[in-house]
């Protein structure tokens, strides 16, 4: 094995604070992101439980929050969405696993800019603290999408004052942090690959993190722009998003002689709420792919590894991810079919959206092609990777329906849409995170996770999440509105209550199942079976180094890459896998 | 540092410092600045990486101003409901910009871009000659060290002061932040540009501090180099903003 002396960018720190708190080591930073996301996901999950309980027992008094008023329910909606989208689905797959494994998989000693990397995590952390602070002053009602004018006028409702300011500040900080992270990921991928690691020899996980970073780089600046305009509308009296003639005084009857512009109406004029929606969704749609694309990378990696077969159509997989990323920037209008946009625009957005089905289908086809006739090893990470594909298909299939304005308009504000996006960007992405956790846990912590508990966790989560989100499609088609805090008072929704009850029970069971994972995670760190350096007999560079990897990842040597990332079952090779850094002589084709 | 896996043979001799520890590090060793702690870093590689990082990092800045521009153009063409008459009207009020003052500021910024470039070339030359001048007893004669960086900082601050005066002038003409959508955009675009330029000034001050801390000239050169490119970008960005505000009134 060829190796050369390298000088690592920075010496291994000695003190606890430099080593574990303000660490410059991408591996520690990755773990920091991961555990931040772990805290966030249990918080977000707790909020979803409260919502589900409130929906079927609307009069029940909940712990901490007491009697649930409609605005309290909307506060749950907002905080659940914001925490999950930003601090879980953006943080764990990219900031967590990407940070930990991108440099190792491309054979680099660290990220390109370690100080920036540290800054990125701590900015994310502060953003999270600011968001949680909104709870204590009354969190906003405007949902994770922050639609104006609700979000743009402090007097528009409870929680829209200081709470909304904190929410916007948190999002702005998160933008800055994500941009720093994206800059680091892109520079690292382009500039720090080991000798022989051409772009087309990178593991698909690296491609996924790279593409995700590009999406973040282009998208978060736009969200930041929207956030700045929103803060100006709220605090400087500008009217970017606030139209004239709005009355937020709480008067429900029209006063004789009409509202007085000086006392009853907001002091804004001429803004466009749709402008916010355009800016938000120009960011928001790529954000959906920021959540799911790393999962695609992990699924590709795992399906190939555990099927002992090369990935089916490596190049097609790369191009499909690129195509999904590019198309993701031209489809934002499909979130706005309800806005009365021109049918011509809607048509264009609709066609573009359905076009995403093509690269998605290529990916699915290739995943199935990868496991087809493979010698599949059903370890827990593989189960979650298969689960990812399953959820990607069942969540994705409702996409082309919603992409058509004529179907989207009746379905948009119903439970159908939460059913769709939870399956595809929520649960599928979470399955990607679980798969990555079970797969890389041995490398990160030096122990194996418990397989029996892992299987229990998998089956409970798979059956549970399908039981929660599949029926939502039917609820939506039956006309159950989303975001409503109380459904029991409406006659036409009465027949749907048993199904809602079923969903809540399924949610309780699924959430309970997550504690199996939590227990397994921490128990295995201490008591799990000792892991070998390459327990899955995988080919990529992280499995060539010690467990856990040393400070400079490769213990003073620089890996040299001679092979593609997925050379399994190569005819004539001594083992059924050829590692990327194996000597070139092992190559027989 | 030396946790080698069993399959790897240790390569000797080590021509570069660090790692094996054959020669004591020449400076630092703490890794406090993240890089260059335990050996002689490859400045060429670091410069290339920093430039790449800057090019990547400017992308979101471009996206930010693209977003503002699209919002500007959309808002300009948007009819507004007048609540008094209940009719749709065009309420876009062309801002009476103090264009002589802004033109002066533009000239100041462009000149500062030139001095920044001279500073960049000066330190590039110094960095190239550093290995020679570090040999004891070798001198290249008296090199005139013109304070181009200092002049750039002064001109940058002059530009910001000029922008502040332009804001005062706008206010004197009755255009406040919330007066009209058009004036909101004028303040927004100038303020966002000023904040980004202030970041460039901070970077220049940082490089001045590093020169006091006797960091190697090669390391300081990287800071100056990428700040110079950033500064040129800021000059171009300002010209774009000025043109947008003048042309699309």
Contacts between the chains, C-beta under 8 A, distances in Angstrom:
chain1	res1	chain2	res2	distance
A	1	B	7	6.2
A	1	B	8	6.5
A	3	B	8	5.4
A	3	B	9	7.5
A	3	B	11	6.5
A	4	B	11	6.6
A	5	B	11	5.6
A	5	B	14	5.2
A	5	B	16	6.7
A	5	B	19	5.6
A	5	B	20	7.1
A	6	B	19	7.1
A	7	B	16	5.8
A	7	B	17	7.3
A	7	B	18	4.5
A	7	B	19	5.7
A	7	B	38	6.8
A	7	B	39	4.1
A	7	B	40	7.8
A	7	B	41	7.2
A	8	B	1	7.1
A	8	B	18	7.6
A	8	B	19	7.5
A	8	B	38	7.2
A	9	B	34	7.1
A	9	B	35	5.1
A	9	B	36	7.8
A	9	B	41	7.8
A	10	B	31	3.6
A	10	B	34	5.5
A	10	B	35	6.0
A	10	B	37	5.1
A	10	B	38	7.5
A	11	B	1	7.4
A	11	B	29	6.7
A	11	B	30	7.1
A	11	B	31	4.2
A	11	B	37	5.0
A	11	B	38	4.7
A	12	B	1	6.6
A	13	B	31	6.8
A	24	B	31	7.3
A	24	B	34	5.5
A	112	B	49	5.5
A	112	B	52	8.0
A	112	B	53	6.4
A	113	B	34	7.7
A	113	B	53	6.2
A	114	B	34	4.8
A	114	B	35	7.3
A	115	B	33	7.5
A	115	B	34	4.1
A	179	B	57	7.7
A	179	B	60	4.9
A	182	B	56	7.8
A	182	B	60	7.9
A	183	B	53	6.0
A	183	B	56	5.0
A	183	B	57	4.9
A	184	B	53	7.9
A	186	B	56	4.9
A	187	B	49	6.3
A	187	B	52	5.3
A	187	B	53	4.6
A	187	B	56	5.8
A	190	B	52	6.3
A	191	B	48	7.1
A	191	B	49	5.2
A	191	B	52	5.6
A	192	B	49	7.8
A	217	B	56	6.7
A	217	B	59	5.3
A	217	B	60	5.8
A	217	B	63	7.9
A	218	B	59	6.7
A	218	B	60	7.5
A	218	B	63	5.7
A	219	B	63	7.9
A	220	B	60	6.4
A	221	B	59	7.6
A	221	B	60	3.6
A	221	B	61	7.1
A	221	B	62	7.6
A	221	B	63	3.4
A	221	B	64	4.5
A	221	B	67	6.9
A	222	B	63	5.6
A	222	B	64	7.5
A	222	B	66	7.8
A	222	B	67	4.7
A	224	B	60	7.6
A	224	B	64	6.0
A	225	B	63	7.7
A	225	B	64	5.1
A	225	B	67	3.5
A	225	B	68	5.8
A	225	B	71	7.3
A	226	B	67	7.1
A	228	B	188	7.4
A	228	B	192	7.3
A	229	B	71	6.7
A	229	B	188	7.4
A	232	B	177	7.4
A	232	B	184	7.0
A	232	B	188	6.8
A	236	B	177	5.0
A	236	B	178	6.3
A	236	B	184	8.0
A	237	B	177	6.8
A	237	B	178	3.6
A	238	B	177	6.0
A	238	B	178	5.2
A	238	B	181	7.6
A	238	B	184	4.2
A	238	B	188	7.9
A	239	B	178	7.3
A	239	B	181	6.3
A	239	B	184	7.3
A	240	B	71	6.8
A	240	B	75	7.0
A	240	B	181	7.3
A	240	B	184	6.8
A	243	B	80	7.5
A	243	B	81	6.4
A	244	B	80	6.7
A	244	B	81	5.8
A	244	B	82	7.2
A	244	B	83	4.9
A	245	B	81	6.0
A	245	B	83	4.0
A	261	B	83	5.8
A	261	B	84	6.8
A	265	B	83	6.5
A	269	B	80	6.4
A	269	B	83	7.6
A	269	B	91	6.8
A	270	B	75	7.9
A	270	B	78	7.2
A	270	B	80	3.7
A	270	B	81	8.0
A	270	B	91	4.9
A	270	B	181	5.9
A	271	B	75	7.9
A	271	B	181	7.6
A	272	B	74	7.2
A	272	B	75	6.8
A	272	B	78	5.6
A	275	B	71	5.9
A	275	B	74	5.9
A	275	B	75	6.7
A	278	B	70	7.9
A	278	B	74	7.7
A	279	B	67	6.0
A	279	B	71	6.9
A	282	B	67	7.6
A	533	B	5	7.5
A	544	B	5	7.6
A	545	B	5	6.6
A	546	B	3	6.0
A	546	B	5	5.6
A	550	B	3	4.4
A	551	B	1	7.3
A	552	B	1	7.1
A	555	B	2	7.1
A	555	B	3	4.4
A	555	B	4	4.7
A	555	B	5	6.0
A	555	B	8	7.3
A	556	B	1	6.3
A	556	B	2	6.0
A	556	B	3	7.7
A	556	B	4	6.0
A	556	B	10	7.9
A	556	B	19	5.7
A	557	B	4	6.9
A	557	B	8	5.2
